[in-house]
Every structure is written in structure tokens, then in C-alpha cells.
Amino acid sequence: MKKVAAILLAVAMTVCLMAGCGAETVTPNIAPYDQLNYEEYLELPDYMSYDFEAQPVEVTDEQVQTEIDSRLQAASTETKEITEGTVQKGDSVTISFKGTLEDGSSPEEMNSDGYDLVLGEASMIDGFQEGLYGATIGEPVTLNLQFPDPYTMNEELSGKPVTFEVTVLKKNETIMQELDKDFMKENSEGEASNEEEYRAYIKQFLQDQAEENAMFDAKTNLYQQIIAGSKVLKRPDGEVEALTESLKEQYKNYVESNGANWDEYLETIGGEEAYNEGIQQLAETQVDNKVVVFGLCNKEGLDLSDAEYTEELMKYVEAAGGESIKDFEEKSGMTIDGFIKMYDLDAEIFLTKVLDKIYDAKYPQEG
């Protein structure tokens, strides 16, 4: 790619410190795609003739109310204990129970003096939770049940009858956060001091979010059309083989760094042959996609500095739980180079930028 070679001057992936500021920067590694003559490798469609404009969106009052309710629910952390009345499906309760088998035995795992659950949402044997719907707090309930067959949690209990004596000790009710001045100010970055202002803030927040999603959908649609209309004439020599080996190494390192046994992992995905086939197909797809992505960069004359590339890369690092590249590497046990290769982030970042450029050229924004 003559133009991209001149613009990007991409070299091997390195992590360095910028003198004087201590900020981590990453140089994108797009070789050999920066050196290709794309007339020999790729036929691109006339993508500027495509229709891919983002669809208009409008936030409703109902959506605003739903968002407010969701925020109030998330902020409702206080609970009160109710020790009288009855309980129903969906209630958060604390129970005590004792299970007895036909032979009179009562294994320890079938007993509890204080077990918390949400009725209807817990993982219990059939009939246990249902038998508590309508139960009175403090009054014992007898449940004559049967363990499923098979019962994977304890195969010795499979199909056996069991009697549970259960007492609902209390119901735990959440105290809902009020839509007061402090809440509105805290949940609007200080912009709202009354309900009218807060609803306007939430509406704008949802509008921005909806427009961002609509734009993402539009650019995804553009890329899908480009992929469908492109023809990869050939792949760079040795790139599929090199990427296959790299992916194998990265996946194995990642699995083992998270404490899993590699041989056991292979068994869960159908064995080594299936794994190798999957990696081979993934490598071929990634190489084809890179030919298209960097072919677009070549045609559009895309230029990304190290700082711009790193800024985009950090979005993925932060989404993966890292506050910095060093922090990410320490937490994940994976190098930043391995992270980029595993998820093909170099192509992803350049793709995002080149789609932005194409979209802005097709649909210039006013102002």
C-alpha cells in the first residue's frame, strides 16, 4: 500500500513512554498491509453509491420515565425487614429449612438456618419455591418433593423423595430512592436542580445515546455492504500461516493464564483438530478483512498518529477493565501486543476511523 506506507510508516508493535509526560503510546503494526499494491490484491465496490445514512431517532416521554425509574432502582440500596404478612413470587426473603429423606436422614447440605433468595429466581428443585408462594412469615410449611433424576449436584439423591420443613423468617423490602433534589443533582453532573431540568437532562442523554447507536448501525451497514461487494484477489504471502500460529499461541497463553487446563479446554470445544480448523478459518477471515480495511485506508489516504491510535486502543483496554496499558497487562496476564492480535484490534481501529471518514464525506454535517 504505497500511500499508507508513506503516511503511516508502520513498524513493529512497541510500547513506549512519551518523554516528559509518562503517557503510554502504541505504534500500530499493520505490516505487510502498508506495503501492498492493492490493485493486485483487492477490488473494492463503488461504496460512495451506497445508501447508509443514519436513521433519525426521537426519545419518548415513556423512555425518559423508564430511564429515571431504572436509575432510582439502582440507587435504592436500603432495605427494611418485614416479619409479618405473606410472601409471593418475586419477593426477596430469608428462610430456614430442613430436608429429610425417606430413611430419616437429613444431610447437612439440605439444612439452613438462614438462606436468602428471591422467590421464583433461585435455583431450587421443582416445587420448592412454588410451595412458598402465599406462605405466612413465621409459620412452617411442609413440602413433599422429589429430587430430579438425574440430579447433577448430588447424583446419590437423584429421583429420591424428600420432605422439607421450611419457614419464611422475613421479607426484605427495598426502600425506593426518592426523586429529590440531591438525587437529581448527583445524577445529572450537577446540571439539574428540579424535576423539569432533570427530565430534560435525561431526554438529552437518551437522545445522544440513541443517535450514537444509530450512527454505529449505519457504519456497520456500510461495512457489511463493502465486505459483500469486495473481492479479495489474493492474500499476502505467509500472512495466514503466521497469523494462525500467533493466534494459537495467544489463545493458549490466555487460557492457561486464567488457570484453565489446556487439554481440558480443547475437549470442551471438540478436540485439537476442531480447534486447529477454527483457528485456520479465523486467520483466513481476519486476513481477508485486513486486506479490505487497509485497502480502504489506502484509497481514502487515512492517517493515524501513534497518539490517535493509542487513544482508540485505550477504549478497548478500559472496556476490558484496565486503567492503563500496564494495569491491563498486570491484571490480565496478557501483553498489549497479544491483546491486539487476539481481537484483531489494529484492523478494528483503522476500520472505525476509515468508516468515519467515508461517512463524513457522504453525509457532511452542518457546522
N, C-alpha and C positions, 0 to 999 in steps of 0.2 A: 504494500500500500504506500505508494510514493508520497502522497500528500500527507497521510497520517504520520509517516516516518519523519517527514520534515517538521511536522507540528508537534508531535508528542515526544519524539526522541526517547521512546520507552526503553528501559533497561530492566535487568532482573529485579524482582521484588526485593526491596530492602526497607528496613525500619530505621529511622534516624531521628535525632533530636535537632530541632532548629536552634541555631546559636542564639543565645541571648534570651529566649523565651521559654525553652524547655517543652515546647509542644511537639507531640509526635506527628510525623508526617510519613506517608507511604507513597512510594513511586509505583505507579501501575505497571504490571508486567503483561504486555499484550503481544510479545514476540511469539511466533513469527508473523502475526497478523498485520504488523506495521510495515512489513517488507513485501507484501504480496502485490502482484499486478492483478487487480481484481477483474480485469477484462478476461483473464484466463480462468478465474475461479467462480465467478458469480454472474448471474443475470438477475437484475432487480426489476420489479414491475414499475409502472408509472404510478407510484403511490400518491403523488400530488393530485391525481384524478379521483382518489377515493373520497368518500363522504365519511368523516369520522368526528364531526363536531360534537362536543359535549352537550347533552340534553339539559334544558333548563329545569331547575328544581325549585320547589316552593314548600317551605315549612308551615305546617298547620298548627292551629292552637292546641289540638289534641296531642301532637307530637311534643309541643312545649310542655304541656302538663305531664306527659309521661316521663320526660326527662327530669322535671322537677321532682316528681314522685320518686323516681329512681335515686336521685341524689339525697332526698330526705331519708329514704330507706337505708342507704349506705351509711348515712351519718347517725343512724339510730343504733347506738351501741349499748344503751342502758336497758336492763330488763327488770321486771318485777316478778316475784314468785306468787302464784295463786294456789292456795291449798284447799279450795272448796269448789264445788260445781262439777261439771263433767268435761270430758275431753273428746275431740273429734279429729278426723283426718286433717293433717297439716299442722296440728299443734306440736310445739316443742315441749317435751315432757321429760321428767326424770322418774324412772320406775325401779322397783326391786322385783326380782323374780327367782323362782326355784324350779328347776326341771327334774322330774322323777321318771325313770324308765320303768317298764313292767316288772323288772326283777327287784324294784325298790331302791336301786342305786341312784345316786344323784351326783354325777361327775362335776368337778369344780367349774369347768367351763360353762355349765348350764345354770350357774348361780351368780347373782349380783345383788349388792345392797344399794347400788346407785348407778343406774345406766341411763345415759342421756340419748335421746333420739327424737327425730321428727316423724310423727306417725304418718305412714304411707311412703316415706322416703328412705327408711333404713333398710338394711339387708338382713332380713329375718326369714325364718321358714314360713311357708304359706299358712295363713290363719292367725299368726301371732299378732301382727299389728291390727288386722281387721277385727280381732276379738276384743280389742281395747277401744274401738270406736263407740262412744257413748258411755264409757266407764266412768264411775264416780270416783273422784280423787279421794284416796284413803281407804277405799273398800276393795278387798281382794277379789280377783277374777280368776276362775279356773278355766284353763284352755286345754282341751283334749285334742292333741295334734299328732302328726306323724312326720318324721324326717323324710325328705325326698330320697328317692332311690335312682341314681347314686347320689350320695351326699359327699361332695368333694372335700369339704372342710374336715370331715372325720368319717372315713369310709366304714368304720365299725358301727356307726349309728344309722347307716343307710337303711331306709324303709322301716325303722323301728318306731313304735308308738311312744309318745311321751306326754306327760301331763305337766303343764306349767301353772304354778300359782303366782299370779302377777298382781302387784299393787302399784297404781299410779301415785307417786309420792307428791308430785307438784307439777304444775304447768308453768312454763317460763315464757312470759309475755313481753315482747319488745315494746319499750316506750318510744313512740314515734317522735322524731325530731320536729319541732315546730318551724314553720317558715317565718322566723323572726328576723329582726334587723341584723343581729350578729351573724346568723347563718347566711343571709343574703350577701352581706359584705364579704364574708370569708370565702364564699363560693362564687364570687364574681370578680376576683382580683381587685376588690375594693371599688368596683365601678357602680354598684347598686346599693342604694340605701332604703329603697321601698319596693313594694311588690311590682309596681308598673315597670320600674327600671330593671328589676331582676328578670322579669319575663322578657323584656326587650333584649337583655343580655343573653339569655338562654336561646332566644329565637335566632339571634345573630350567630351564636356559637354553632347551633344546629345547621344554619344556612351555610356557614363556611365549611362545615364538615360534609354536608351533602354535595356542595359544589366541588369539593376536593375529590370525593368519591366518584362523581360524575365525570370529572376530568380524567381520573385514573381509568375508569371504564372506557372512555373514548380513546385513550392512548393504547390501552390493551387491545381494543378492537383494531386500531391502526396496525399494531404489531402483528396481530393474527392475520390480517389481510396481507401484510408484507411477506410473512412467512409462507402463506399459502400461494402467493404469486411469485415467489423467488425460486430460482433453480440453481442449486449448488452444483457446479460443473465438476469440481474435484476438491479434495481436501489437502491441506498442507502435508507434505511428506513427513511420516513418522509421528504426526500430532496425535492421532487416535491411540497409537500404541503407547506413547509417552503419557498421555492423559489417563489411559486405562491403568497403568502401573501406579501413577501418582494417586489416583482415586482409591485403588486397593490399599495402598499404604496408609492414606489418610483415614479411611473408614476403619481399618483395623486398629490404628492408634487411638481413634476416638472411642471405639467400643471398649478397648482394654483400659483406657484412661478413666472410664466411668465404672470400672470394677467388674465388667462382664467378662465371661469366659468366651474366647473367640470361637472355639469349636462348638460350644453350645449355641452361640449366636447363629452360626452357619446352619445348624439343624433347624432353628426356628424359621429360616427363610427358604428352606428346601434343599440345603446342601451346597457344597462348594461349586458344583457345576452350574447350578441355577444362579448363584452369586456372581460367578465369572461372566455368565451371559448377560446378566443385568448390568454389570459394570461396563461391559463392552458396548451395549446399546446406549447406556448413559453417555459414555465418552463420544460415541458417534454423533449423538444428538447435540451434545454441547459443542463439538467442533463445527457441525453444520450451522448451529445458531451463531457461533462466533464469526464464522465467515459472513453471515448475513449482517450481524451487528456492526462489525468493523468495516464491512463493505459500505454500509450506510454512513459510518463515520468518514470514510474516505470520500464518498460523494458529497457529503454535507460540510466537509472541512472542519470537523469538530475538534476543538482544542480544550483539553482539561489540564490545568496545572496540578502539581502534586498536592497543593493546598486544597484545591477544589475536589480532587479525587478523594482525599482523606476526609474532607467534610462529609461527603456522601457515604464513605465507608463507615464512619462513626455512627451513622444512623442504624446500621446493621449491628455494630458492636454493642451499642446501647440497648437495642431491642433484645440482644442475647444476654443482657444483664451485666455488661461491662461498663465501668465508668471511664475507663481509658483502655488503650490497647494493652498496656502492661497488666492492668487489672483483669482484663478479659482473659489474657493468656494464663495468668496465675489461677483464676477460678475454673477455667475450662480444661486446662491441661493441653490446650491446642495452640499452636503458633498462629499468628495472624495470617501468615502465608498459607498454612493448612486450611484455615477457616475460609479464606478467599477461594482456594481451589475446590474445597468440598462443595461449596454452594455457588461456584462459578460467578463470584461477585464482581470480578473485573468486567466481564461482559454485561452483567446486570447494571452496573453503574454507568457504563458508557451508553447502554441502551436507553436508560432513563433520560440521559442528557440529550441524546440524538433525537428521541421522540419529542422531547420538549421543543427542540429547535424546529423540527418539521411541523409540529402543531402550530407554533407561533407564526411560522411562515405562511401556513394555510389559512389560519384564522387570527390575524393580528388583533391584539387587544387595544381598545381605545385608551388613550392616555399613557 
